[in-house]
């Protein structure tokens, strides 16, 4: 043991976290690594494996959080990722997280992992919820039956995490699991025969678990077939002979039989470990879900939740916005002007950086409260219900139910939304969703809506901003319909989502998520936005005739001679039908880099900073042209980073298609909005 | 609370919420048309006039109606629990908004950008009062939910 510990100190061990979707893997990952993996009370939060580092008792671990799976059958991409990792990367230890509320299903996965022949520790999570439902789960019985350490945990409260760390360390010095599910005489004989043949072809040092491989081969598992084909294709014929013979005896498909036996084993173990302490006719989750997922009440409840979220974010944040506004419009400019520096530098910092960044940061309180509300809804478990409620409508609009999660992620940022489409198996569905996701209004567009809604729709600014989100859903659905009819023809696949139990939100988790999202916004404000406003400032004080001086920022005639003025005037005729001046047109160009930058650029271009931006907008736009501008910002190219993600996920052709489609759509919708408004006599 | 009193309270609440949602929609449409809507009752209670309020009030009204309509205790309690929770949340958010806007005026006055501080109209909105009335309904719904989901040992 001491010698082993000695070697432990010199190498890094590989530790994998495996479990069903929404079992608390990411919470445990964060607890172990101190990492910042996204945790959500809905299935499918982890769309690809995440890697972190942990030091437990002086021993270093590389911790891998695998996507949530139900088995190791490689039916889905997530399962394939997990099984490939377990077999090819050969982790030193696997922590299987069991759901105490649904023990049988978790045990099925645990048995599958044990069969691979790796060291396993089980974390029996959500024991508090199981107890609330009248069940007591005996971890000691599970340990005895499975021959592994089983640690009861309530991960969201940090209960059992220290014990889990200790178990990980202790198990590291023990041999791998030898647990076997007994499949009956005939199958066992076939497995043994096949295993001995595989062993003969196994390359030196491969350390394959031949029993596991043989059993998987008999099940015709896609990954096992691929592995054995590499060793010797002849083995596939031998496996086929065995399978035919056994299926003849059983009178049914072998894979069905094997799954059933494994479930029987899981069920047998679960029945021994579970003690029913009482009977509960109805759970609180089912009671609430009747109304929340109701076909009539479901959608109004969802819209109400969104409305309350927006009121909290936009109206409650008002005094905080006023304070930030004061800091950037009065305090900092007077501080900068009092510093002894050249006019050029003073203007660059004051009129460029402070005015530009300030006009974006003024919305930080709104965005922070919006993120807080979103984190609360997510942790309570409502977002999964929202997905469920909307699914029926989405399906009618030819958008697959599985698209809901990427689309919901898109409300935060379109990039993870586009990336999350990887979890959609059907290629047509995946591409449709990836191209529809940029229609979803991400947090970066919010500052633009807020400044316009605040300037021209004072009384109804919450509703106007809310309408942008409604439009974004409508246009995402319309885009999906168009793509489905024109490009990606075929039938959409169904939607299965596991509705998690409602949980009281944990302050730590909610604050952590809010902080993570705000940090991303602040980083962007401190990097991209600063860079953009500096470039816009430079283009505003210089022109074809050379340096115009900082006076250009306050002189409407002089700024028209600047580079930005030249480009703006070149763009102006394109946007004349919408009634936007050259400054508004130029700001749209900047939005290609980051949508928040539109506001910052406007601050510089109107020469008012964030202090007088509302007034400048109110005098340059009418409510109608402002609404059309907001629609344009909603629909035209999300940002360069999202386009790059689409290119990475689908290729250059589709990125170009997205660019052209979104520009054409944004222009047509904005022009239509103004046209219809004029016809109706709206100014 | 006896069953008949509860039914009566729910029928009254659902009617008020549904009627108020119609008023909110009417006010919004009037405002879009540039006309005066029903903005207050006796110049003391403020009435909403935006589509968001309309949806929220309609939702509460529908859920209260559902809690009267369904005979099944489980369905009725579910509607009552969610409906009263939304009614109280709506009231709480309006109170928060009212406090926030009043604080904003105080900040502006401190910074010399406003001359007086007045209480925000959100504090006297009808949904604030209705939400306060909804608290006993929420408490009753929680008690019913507890008894329906009780663990029987």
Interface residues (C-beta under 8 A of the other chain):
Chain A: X132 X133 X134 X277 X278 X279 X280 X281 X282 X283 X284 X287 X288 X289 X290 X291 X292 X294 X296 X297 X300 X301 X303 X304 X307 X308 X310 X311 X312 X315 X316 X317 X318 X319 X322 X323 X326 X330 X459 X460 X462 X463 X466 X467
Chain B: X28 X31 X50 X51 X52 X53 X55 X56 X58 X59 X60 X62 X63 X66 X74 X75 X77 X78 X79 X81 X82 X83 X86 X89 X90 X93 X94 X96 X97 X100 X101 X103 X104 X107 X108 X111 X122 X145 X148 X149 X150 X151 X152 X153
